[in-house]
Amino acid sequence: MRDIIIISGPSGCGKSTLIAMMLAEFPELRFSVSHTTRPQRPGEVDGRDYHFVSREAFARLARGGRFAEWAEVHGHSYGTSWKEIRAKSARGRTLVLDVDVQGARSIKSRFPEAMAVFVVPPTLAALKKRLRSRQERLDGEARRRLGAAMKELRAYRRYDYVIVNDELATALADLCCLYVAFLRQTRHHGAEVQKLLRGAK
């Protein structure tokens, strides 16, 4: 049994910021570093933000069954390796996955006990503002991401919880509360209750 928290949301919803803040709040959490074929951005560190690989290397890993899930997103491949899941969710640790709706569906089918959280912006206007470049209008990339976001929003019913990221502090508090509730699930405390029951005899 794996303790996994899935966090998804359309591009520009602020989920990466929320995840980073939650990881800082709860150092015991482990973050699943995805593999990707997209170019490395300034400030990103290979192995910390992503495992940056070529398309050929990614394809080899996919063919070899090394990914628990993988998908094409915005023209690039992203995948969660079995190695990350096995290594970082061992010994009762909780693993946080930042995946798109396709990845969330795959992970949830493999790990039904995982908690899935969907982060959304407060309004479409706010989403457009976050995606807008310094130009007066949305550029081509931002328009593509907005179109993809509209499709992703329709998948909200597949998730256990929805967080509206209007005020960052409130959204973070909501996410932290969900994590604490996740830890208090009955399946996590069966041993303690059984011990109490044995002591009552």
C-alpha positions in Angstrom: 0.0 0.0 0.0 1.4 3.4 -1.0 0.6 6.8 0.5 0.3 9.0 -2.5 -1.2 12.5 -2.9 -1.9 13.5 -6.5 -2.1 17.2 -7.3 -3.3 18.4 -10.7 -4.6 21.6 -12.2 -4.4 23.6 -15.5 -1.3 25.5 -16.4 -1.4 28.8 -14.6 -3.5 27.7 -11.6 -0.5 28.0 -9.2 -0.3 24.3 -8.2 3.5 24.2 -8.4 3.7 27.1 -6.0 1.3 25.4 -3.6 3.2 22.1 -3.8 6.5 23.9 -3.0 4.9 25.6 0.0 3.4 22.4 1.3 6.7 20.6 1.0 8.3 23.4 3.0 5.6 23.1 5.6 5.9 19.4 5.9 9.5 18.3 5.4 8.6 14.6 5.8 6.8 14.7 2.5 8.6 13.4 -0.6 8.2 14.9 -4.1 8.1 12.7 -7.1 10.5 14.1 -9.7 9.0 13.4 -13.2 10.9 12.7 -16.4 10.4 15.1 -19.2 11.5 15.8 -22.7 10.9 19.5 -22.5 13.9 21.9 -22.5 15.4 22.8 -19.1 14.5 26.3 -18.0 16.8 28.8 -16.3 17.0 28.1 -12.6 15.8 24.5 -12.9 18.1 21.7 -11.6 18.2 18.3 -13.2 17.1 15.7 -10.7 15.4 18.2 -8.5 12.8 19.8 -10.7 12.7 17.2 -13.4 14.8 14.4 -14.9 15.5 16.0 -18.3 16.0 13.4 -21.0 15.9 13.2 -24.7 12.9 12.0 -26.7 14.8 8.8 -27.6 15.7 8.1 -23.9 12.1 8.8 -22.8 10.8 6.4 -25.5 13.2 3.7 -24.4 12.0 4.1 -20.8 8.3 4.0 -21.9 8.8 0.9 -24.0 10.6 -0.8 -21.1 7.7 -0.3 -18.8 9.6 2.0 -16.5 6.8 4.5 -16.1 3.7 4.1 -13.9 2.2 6.8 -16.1 3.2 9.0 -18.9 1.6 11.4 -21.3 2.2 14.1 -24.0 1.5 17.5 -22.6 1.9 20.8 -24.6 4.1 18.9 -27.1 6.4 17.3 -24.6 6.5 14.0 -22.8 6.2 13.7 -19.0 6.3 10.5 -17.0 6.3 9.2 -13.4 8.8 6.4 -13.0 8.2 3.3 -10.9 11.6 3.9 -9.4 10.5 7.3 -7.9 7.3 5.7 -6.5 9.0 2.7 -4.9 11.9 4.7 -3.5 10.1 7.7 -2.1 6.9 6.1 -0.8 8.7 3.4 1.1 8.5 2.9 4.9 5.3 4.8 5.4 6.4 8.0 3.7 3.9 10.1 1.7 4.7 10.9 -1.9 3.4 14.0 -3.7 2.8 13.8 -7.4 2.4 16.8 -9.7 0.7 15.3 -12.8 -1.8 16.2 -15.4 -5.3 14.8 -15.6 -4.2 11.9 -17.8 -1.4 11.0 -15.3 -3.8 11.4 -12.4 -6.2 8.9 -13.9 -3.5 6.3 -14.5 -2.1 6.7 -10.9 -5.5 6.6 -9.4 -6.3 3.4 -11.3 -3.1 1.7 -10.0 -3.4 3.2 -6.5 -7.1 3.7 -5.6 -6.2 4.7 -2.1 -4.3 7.8 -3.4 -5.8 11.1 -2.6 -6.4 13.3 -5.7 -6.6 17.1 -5.4 -7.5 19.4 -8.3 -6.4 23.0 -8.1 -8.3 25.6 -10.1 -8.1 29.4 -10.6 -10.9 31.6 -9.2 -12.0 32.8 -12.6 -11.1 32.4 -16.3 -10.0 36.1 -16.2 -7.5 35.2 -13.5 -6.2 32.2 -15.5 -5.8 34.4 -18.6 -3.9 36.9 -16.6 -1.5 34.3 -15.2 -0.9 32.9 -18.7 -0.6 36.2 -20.4 2.9 37.1 -21.6 4.2 40.7 -21.5 2.4 41.3 -24.8 -1.0 42.9 -24.8 -2.6 39.7 -26.0 -2.1 36.1 -25.2 0.7 34.7 -27.4 0.3 31.4 -29.2 1.7 29.2 -26.4 -0.5 30.9 -23.8 -3.6 30.4 -26.1 -2.8 26.7 -26.5 -2.4 26.4 -22.7 -5.7 28.1 -22.1 -7.4 25.8 -24.5 -5.9 22.8 -22.8 -6.9 24.3 -19.4 -10.5 24.4 -20.5 -10.4 20.7 -21.3 -8.7 19.8 -18.1 -11.2 21.7 -16.0 -13.9 19.3 -17.2 -12.1 16.5 -15.5 -12.7 17.9 -12.0 -15.2 15.1 -11.1 -12.4 12.5 -11.2 -10.8 14.1 -8.1 -11.5 13.7 -4.4 -11.1 17.4 -3.6 -11.0 20.7 -5.4 -9.1 23.7 -4.2 -9.8 27.2 -5.6 -6.6 29.1 -5.6 -7.8 32.6 -5.1 -5.9 33.7 -2.1 -2.6 31.7 -1.9 -2.5 31.5 1.9 -6.1 30.1 2.0 -5.4 27.6 -0.7 -2.3 26.5 1.1 -4.2 26.1 4.4 -6.8 24.0 2.5 -4.2 21.8 1.0 -2.4 21.3 4.4 -5.7 20.4 6.0 -6.3 17.8 3.4 -2.9 16.3 4.0 -3.5 16.1 7.7 -6.9 14.5 7.1 -5.3 12.0 4.8 -2.9 11.0 7.6 -5.9 10.4 9.9 -7.6 8.0 7.6 -8.7 4.8 9.3 -6.3 2.6 7.2 -3.4 4.5 8.8 -4.4 3.7 12.3 -5.7 0.2 12.3 -2.7 -1.1 14.3 -3.2 1.4 17.1 -6.9 0.5 17.4 -6.1 -3.3 17.4 -3.6 -2.7 20.1 -6.2 -1.0 22.2 -8.6 -3.8 21.6 -6.1 -6.4 22.6 -5.4 -4.5 25.8 -9.0 -4.5 26.7 -9.2 -8.3 26.9 
